[in-house]
Amino acid sequence: MYHRKHFHLNEYLRERHGEKVIKLSLDGGFSCPNRDGTLSYGGCIFCNSHGSGDFAGDRRLDIQSQINSQISLLQNKWPRVKKYIAYFGAYSNTYAPLSVLQQKYETALAVENVVGLAIATRPDCLPIPTLEYLHLLNDTTHLWVELGLQTIHSNSATWINRGFSLEQFNIAVSELHKRNIEIVVHIIVGLPNESIHDIIETAKYLSQLPITGIKIHMLHILKNSPLAKQYNDNPFYIFTEEEYINIVSEILNVLPPNIIIHRLTGDGAKENLIAPLWTLNKKRVLNNLHKSLNF
């Protein structure tokens, strides 16, 4: 049984900024070394052609236009919200020359009522000049960096074609932490051949690191991803909603209370999702999770 002890992201942002804050999902037009041939051409096995940015803005638009579009889209749901986090989530958002990063990030931060910046990237895309620039940004705005670890287990990392080592991840965490930058780590539940024990081992490992937040995802099989072909050729077992909720409960029980819960489940676009289809009803899944976890 999970006993509540963590802040949810919404609570954390409200406490820090004095009111509700929402994220604006942007596509900065970046690529990824795991896609452009630097490391690989296929990307991570679960990543589709949108680079995990299914709900991001249109990369054909400039950053200002994407922000305007996202605000307009979200105003129907949250008409009173006036503060925003610019979230660069598609592909690897530090994988570009520093001048390009500066232009993208600072354009977003110059928009009225954008009070922070969230940057999703890879541990192997954080050279020292980029880290130093992020350090400067961290002094002027609310910044966090998201790293997609997914698992600590090397066999699973190879299977998903992650392309970086656990040591590289550890170095990135250390470099970000010593610059006082918030670190959010993504993990995946449901990788084939990982037992519940293996999943909890990843959570226990993270509990010993100076991370500030976590995103927990159920493995999604998306159209136009390498995983889709593999699943169609050789289907593997996928956790049920009830099993997933129980595993999330166990994960949270081993994480220290200072870790902020940024996400309890992911969601894939309906037109792209092959499995598990139960994740399409996100509202029901979250309600069941919150009921089980006393959130």
N, C-alpha and C positions, 0 to 999 in steps of 0.2 A: 504493500500500500504506500502510495506517495503522500508525503506530508509537505504541504506548501512551504517553501522557504525562499523562492526566487522572485525577482521582479520580472514582470513581462515588459517587453520593449515599450508598449504604450504607456505604462505606468512610469517607466524610467524617463521617457521623453517629457511627459507631463511634469514630473518632478523637477527636471533640469531646466525646462523652458517656461514653466509656469502655466502651460495650457497644452491642449492636444496638438501634436505635430504629425504630419503625414509625409510619407516618402513619395517622391516623384521619380518614376523609373525611366532612366534615360539610356540611349544607345550612343556612346561617344564615337562610334565608327572604328573601334579598335579591332585587332585580330588576336591571335594567340600563337605562341611558339609551337603549340601542340597541333596546330592546324596549317600553318604556312610553310611547313617543311623544315623549320629550324630543328624541331624535335620529331615531328610526325605530321602527317597530312590528315589523319583521321579524327583528331581531337579525342577527348575522353569518350568512352564507349557510350555513355548515356546522354551525351550532349548532342542536340539536334542542330540544324542549320542556322538557328537563331542564336546559338552560343549561350543557352540558358537565359535568353532574354525575350521569351515569348510575350511578356506583357510590357516590354520597354517601349519607349518612343520610337518613331520612325527615323532610322539613321540617315535617311535622305534629307532630313530637316536639320537646321542648325540647332545648337543647344537652347538658345533663347526660344525658338519656335516650339521645340519639344516641351519645354517647361510650360509655356502658355497652353499648349494642347493638353498636357497632363492635368494642369490645374482646372481647366475647363471641364475635363472629363470627370474629375473627382469632386467637383463642387456640388453635383447633384446628390452625392452620398454624404458629404461633409460640408454643408454650405457655410458653416461658421468657422471652419478652420482657416487660419491666416498665417501659419508658420509651416515651413517645408524643409525637408532634407532632400538634397539632390542626390539620387542614387544611381551611380554608374554600375550596372550589373551585367550587361551583356559582354561576353568574351572576357579578355584579360585587360583590365582598365588602367594598368601602368605599363603596358607593353607598347611604348612609343617614345620618341625623343622627348626630352624634358620640356622643350619649348611647346610641343603639342599638348602635353599634359597641362602645362600652365594655362594655355589658351582655353582649353576645355573646362578645367576646374574653375578658373577665375571668372569665366563668362557665367557659369552657373551661380557662383557665389555673389556676383554683382546684381542678380535679380532680387528685387524687393521681396522681403519676407523669407528668403532662403537662409536658414539659420545654421545649416550644416551640410556636410558632405560625407557620403558613404561610398567606398570604392572597393569593388570586388576584383580580386586579382589572384595571381599565382605566387607562391613563395619564391620562385626562380625569376620573377619579373620585378624585383625590388633592388636595383643597383644602389650603391651608396648615394650618388647625386639625387636620385628620386627619393630616397629615405630622408635626406637632408631637407629637400623641398617640402615633403610631407610634415616634417618637424616644424618648419616655419608656418605652414598652414594650420597646424594644430594649435599654434599660439593665437590664432585669429578667429577660428571658427570651431564648431563642434565636428570633429572628424573621427571616423572609424574606418578601418581597413578589414575587409573580409577575405579569408583564405579558405579555399576549398580543399580541405584535407581528405574528407570522406571516410578514411579508415587509416589505422596505424599498421595494418597487416600487409606485408610486402607482396604476398601472393595475390591479394585482392587488388592492390595498387597496380600490379602488372596487368591483371585481367581487365581493369577499367582503362588501361592505357593512360595512367595519370601523368607519367613523364617526369616526376620529380621525386626525390627521396624524402624519407622522414627526417633525415639530417638537414636537408635544405629547408624543410618546414620549421624545424627547431631554430635554425639560424634566423629565419625571417621573424619568428615570434620574438626572439631575443632582441633583434635590431629594432623592431617596432616598440617593444616594451621599454627599452632604455631611452627611447625618445618620448615616452609617455603617451603613445598613440593607442587608442582603444583597438582591440583585436577581436574580431568575431570569426568563429570557425564553423565551417559547414561539415556535417557528417551525414552519411547515408545509412539508413536501415533497410535491410533486405538484399544486400549483395549476395549472390549465390555462393554457397560453400562457407558463408560466415554464420556461425552459431550465435545464439543469444549471448553466450559467454564471450565470444569474439567482439561483439558489438559493445558490450559493457566494458571490455578491456580498453577499447578506444576511448570511451567516456572517462574511465579511471585515469588513463594517461593524460587526457586533457585537464583533468581536475588538479594535476600537479603543475600545470603551466600557468603563466600570468596572463591568461586570456580574460576578456571582459564579457564576451557574449558567445552564444551558440545558436546555430540554425540546424534543426533536425529535419531531415527529409526522408520520406519513403521513396525507395527506388522507383522511378517512373520509366516506363518503356514508351518512348516517343517515336512517332513516324519520322523517317529521314535521319535516324540515328544509327550508328553501327550496332547498338544493342538491339534494335528492332529486328534486324536480319537474324542475329544470333538467337533471339527469343523465338522467332518464327520457325527457325530450323530446329532448335532444341529447347523447347519450353522448359522452364524451371519453376520451382515452387515460389509463390508470392504470398507474403503474409496477409492474413485477413485484417480487417479493421480492428477487431478485438485484440488480435495478437499484437498489432502495431501499438495500440494504446498501452497494453501491458509492458511492452519493451520501452516505450517512452517513459513510463513511470519509473522503470528500473534505472534508466539513464539519469533522470533527474535526481534520483536518490543518491547517486554517487558524485554528483557535481556540487561544488561548494556554493553557498548562498549568494556569494558576490557575483556569480555569473548570470548575466541578463539573458532571458529567453527571447531571442529575436524571432524564432519560428518553431512551431511544434509539428508542422506538416507542410510539405510543398504542394503545389498544384500545377498541373499541366493544362495547356489549352485543350478544350474539348475536342477540337478538330484534329489534334495531334496525338492524343493519348490512346495508347493501345492497352495498357494495363498499369496498375490495378484500377479498374473502373470505379471502385468505391471512393476513390479520392476525388471524383468529380463533384460529389456533394460535400464541398468543403465546409459549408455551414454546419451540416450534421456532424461531420468528423470533429470539427473544433468544439461543438457543443458537447459531444461525447467525451472528448479529451478533457475539457474544462470540468465537466461533471466528475470524471474519474480522478482528476488531479486536484480537485478543489480550487481551481483557478478562479 
